[in-house]
């Protein structure tokens, strides 16, 4: 009989192949199995029960000689001492696959933070271990940074720095247990990092003052957040500030850099000061941020827009964001800055589109300060619905994180606001300071609201502005005002026009033949069609 030992050998498993001659019963193995249970034996592919052979030393003896020319395969499982073999010496083959790799390659597909000593008890500071794991992902050329499920959370007192080609998977929560670190965040990318992907991040800022959930820093590209929960981000007045669940940051960079191709979808933000901060502006060069399917609960300011003074109003290369499909409950009322808060706050924000946005506040939570607060350039809102009371609809002051409204001195231009408001507005629908009146240019408001406490559509100082167009409907009185501010508001309130057949507005009608009729109401109460007086308002 012939025998051949070790056609292939893997650490812990050794294969030996023989050919039967119909007479030989004893075959010599390369190693001593120690017992029959450490062997698996096949004749012509048929498994042999262990009571049909014995082992002694390196000899395996069959009770009956295998048939002539039969193929005999003996697999010997070799017990190994701990640490004796490296993972690279152990073979791995996925079920159903013919491709064989070693275990080390398989394990490197993900790096567990526990591999570097993270405890995950919610008390121990795991930041050093997690940062070591993140760096290991980078050093191997990228991969998955895994936070395995834990009964508590992974406590950190420092920023977690992420590098190129990192996929973050959170099966367990990551929680701030202190305010240490440079960037005041749970996660932050290394400047210039590319391809960072969060899969269902579970982040708890734990109400540590000034801490942020995720910061995407300047020069980063291909930053993605898919799903997850971020909660308890608390603002610190006058110091760290912060308190933002997602901070899409901008910094002083040359134009060809900047944070680009950022995508955020499916995130829930809870009990935080600011939900998502979107930045940009000259020498900050940020574009391509797309945000969708966001839910928020108990967030003081759901969205903040930050530009800068250089080059404002900014063009699309400097700042460009799109936000859609947002739902929130009990948002827009800040205890930090009660007079300078809103569902959306802007400090020189430019080029942002909001669509399909719905917020509702309970009576117990109370009124939001405003639907939109701040200056705006090329800001557009479509199908924005709010159920609940509000102090204002739109505030044209330049917004900053200060206790009282300020006039920053910047124009608002080329923007449109389409609001459906089911609730009471206790002051003007549109409110601006006298200083901002002439700086609001080419802005269109389409606002439908229930009731007005003071019954005025907008601040009286806007009455001379021919560059602000309004289409405002007071549903409680079934009254509507349409036209430019200088044409609409001549001391009129909604109550003063209720029940009248004509009121200050300009519009065009078309008959069945397509002939157009320009309908005008003059300041003297004259009704004109194509410039001809046809009646007097009574």
SULDA-V618650 format. One record per helix or strand of 3 or more residues. SS is the DSSP state (H for helix, E for strand). FROM is the first residue (numbers start at 1). TO is the last residue. If there is no record, write none. Layout:
# SULDA-V618650
ss:SS from:FROM to:TO
ss:SS from:FROM to:TO
This chain:
# SULDA-V618650
ss:E from:2 to:10
ss:E from:13 to:19
ss:E from:26 to:28
ss:H from:36 to:38
ss:E from:39 to:43
ss:H from:50 to:52
ss:E from:53 to:56
ss:E from:59 to:62
ss:E from:71 to:77
ss:H from:87 to:89
ss:E from:91 to:93
ss:E from:100 to:102
ss:H from:103 to:107
ss:E from:110 to:112
ss:H from:113 to:116
ss:H from:127 to:139
ss:E from:143 to:147
ss:E from:154 to:156
ss:E from:160 to:162
ss:E from:166 to:170
ss:E from:174 to:176
ss:E from:185 to:189
ss:E from:194 to:204
ss:E from:212 to:216
ss:E from:221 to:231
ss:E from:244 to:248
ss:E from:260 to:265
ss:E from:268 to:279
ss:E from:287 to:306
ss:E from:321 to:329
ss:E from:344 to:360
ss:E from:372 to:387
ss:E from:412 to:422
ss:H from:437 to:439
ss:E from:440 to:449
ss:H from:460 to:464
ss:E from:468 to:474
ss:E from:479 to:484
ss:H from:485 to:488
ss:H from:494 to:497
ss:E from:505 to:510
ss:E from:516 to:521
ss:E from:526 to:529
ss:E from:532 to:536
